Amino acid sequence: MTYTQIGILMVAGAVLADLLVLRTRLVTRRGFWVAYAIVLFFQLLTNGVLTALHVFRYADAVIVGSQPASDGPPPFFGEGRIVFQPFEDLLMGFSLCLLAMALWVFWGRRGVQRTPLSGPPLWRTWRRTSSGADAETSRDTAPTRTPGTDPGGASHGEASA
């Protein structure tokens, strides 16, 4: 199977997953295409530079176009290349971004998120419970909040109205 065939299958699979399996319909939203345009710019920049420097090399049999001799960079545009890279890289990048964003939206809709949702950072709520706690230890730990208090209020620690 060629890189081109794999890229086309990946795009088709990602679009089907977005529309039919996950039902996020990101490809129908303008916000997705704006975000993808930003990703695409940096993909072209980084992958183009790495391909031009021969960090990435491709076998002629698996891409559209041909791999140039090692004495020079591949064509900037043409022979199946866009900004030095084979166009198949764009197919793979698109499917990767679409699937990652679709999964993000899918799991976000189901309430999968970090905990706690709000409040102080976890490290501020940790208390040392060892009996040998001295002034150094108590100074390094922040006081814990009492439920129903406003930590940012004018009286700092008194119950809020």
C-alpha positions in Angstrom: 0.0 0.0 0.0 1.4 3.4 -0.9 1.6 6.5 1.2 -1.0 8.1 -1.0 -3.5 5.3 -0.5 -2.9 5.4 3.2 -3.4 9.2 3.3 -6.7 9.0 1.4 -8.0 6.2 3.7 -7.0 8.2 6.7 -8.8 11.3 5.5 -11.9 9.3 4.7 -11.8 7.5 8.0 -11.4 10.8 10.0 -14.2 12.5 8.1 -16.5 9.5 8.6 -15.6 9.3 12.3 -16.3 13.1 12.6 -19.7 12.9 10.8 -21.1 9.5 11.6 -19.4 7.9 14.6 -18.6 10.8 16.9 -21.2 13.2 15.4 -19.3 16.3 16.1 -19.6 17.6 12.5 -16.5 19.7 12.8 -15.9 19.7 9.1 -19.1 21.7 8.7 -18.0 24.5 11.0 -16.0 27.5 10.0 -14.1 27.5 13.4 -12.6 24.2 12.5 -11.3 25.4 9.1 -9.8 28.5 10.7 -8.0 26.4 13.3 -6.9 24.0 10.6 -5.5 26.9 8.5 -3.3 27.9 11.5 -2.1 24.3 11.9 -1.5 24.0 8.2 0.7 27.0 8.1 3.0 25.6 10.8 2.9 22.1 9.3 4.0 23.5 5.9 6.7 25.5 7.6 8.2 22.8 9.8 7.8 19.8 7.6 8.9 21.8 4.5 12.1 22.8 6.2 12.8 19.3 7.5 12.1 17.8 4.0 14.2 20.4 2.3 17.1 19.5 4.6 16.7 15.8 3.8 15.7 14.9 7.3 12.7 13.2 5.9 13.2 11.0 2.8 10.5 9.1 0.9 10.7 6.1 -1.4 9.7 7.0 -5.0 7.4 4.0 -5.2 5.1 5.1 -2.3 4.6 8.9 -3.1 3.4 10.9 -6.0 6.4 12.4 -7.7 10.0 11.3 -7.0 12.6 11.7 -4.3 15.4 14.0 -5.6 19.1 13.0 -5.5 20.8 13.9 -2.3 22.7 16.7 -3.9 19.8 19.2 -3.7 16.5 19.8 -2.1 13.2 18.6 -3.6 11.2 21.0 -5.7 9.4 23.7 -3.7 6.2 23.2 -5.6 5.4 20.6 -8.3 6.0 16.9 -8.9 3.5 16.1 -6.1 5.2 18.4 -3.6 3.9 21.4 -1.8 6.6 23.5 0.1 9.1 20.6 -0.5 7.0 18.0 1.2 4.9 15.3 -0.6 1.2 16.3 -0.6 0.4 13.0 1.2 1.8 14.6 4.4 -1.0 17.2 4.2 -3.5 14.3 4.0 -2.0 12.7 7.1 -1.8 16.0 9.0 -5.5 16.8 8.1 -6.7 13.5 9.4 -4.7 13.7 12.5 -6.0 17.2 13.4 -9.6 16.4 12.5 -9.6 13.2 14.6 -7.9 14.9 17.6 -10.3 17.8 17.6 -13.3 15.6 17.1 -12.3 13.3 20.0 -11.7 16.4 22.1 -15.2 17.7 21.4 -16.8 14.3 21.8 -15.2 13.6 25.2 -15.8 17.2 26.3 -19.6 16.8 25.6 -19.6 13.7 27.9 -18.1 15.6 30.8 -14.6 14.2 30.6 -12.5 17.0 32.0 -9.9 17.8 34.7 -10.9 18.0 38.3 -11.4 20.1 40.3 -13.3 22.3 38.1 -12.5 25.4 40.1 -10.9 26.4 43.3 -7.3 26.8 44.5 -4.5 24.8 42.9 -4.2 21.4 44.4 -0.7 22.1 45.8 -2.2 24.8 48.0 -4.6 22.4 49.6 -2.0 19.8 50.6 -1.2 19.7 54.3 1.6 17.9 56.0 0.3 15.6 58.7 3.6 14.5 60.2 4.0 15.1 63.9 7.4 16.8 63.4 6.0 19.8 61.5 7.9 22.9 62.5 7.6 26.6 61.6 9.3 26.0 58.2 6.6 23.4 57.2 3.7 25.5 58.4 5.0 28.6 56.6 5.2 26.7 53.3 1.6 25.5 53.3 -1.3 27.8 52.5 -4.4 27.7 54.7 -7.2 25.6 53.4 -10.5 27.2 52.5 -13.6 26.6 54.6 -16.7 25.8 52.5 -18.8 28.9 52.1 -16.0 31.4 52.4 -14.9 33.9 49.7 -11.1 33.6 49.3 -10.9 36.8 47.3 -13.3 38.9 49.4 -12.4 42.0 51.3 -12.3 40.2 54.7 -10.4 37.2 53.4 -11.8 34.2 55.2 -15.0 35.4 56.7 -18.2 33.9 55.3 -19.5 35.6 52.3 -23.1 37.0 52.3 
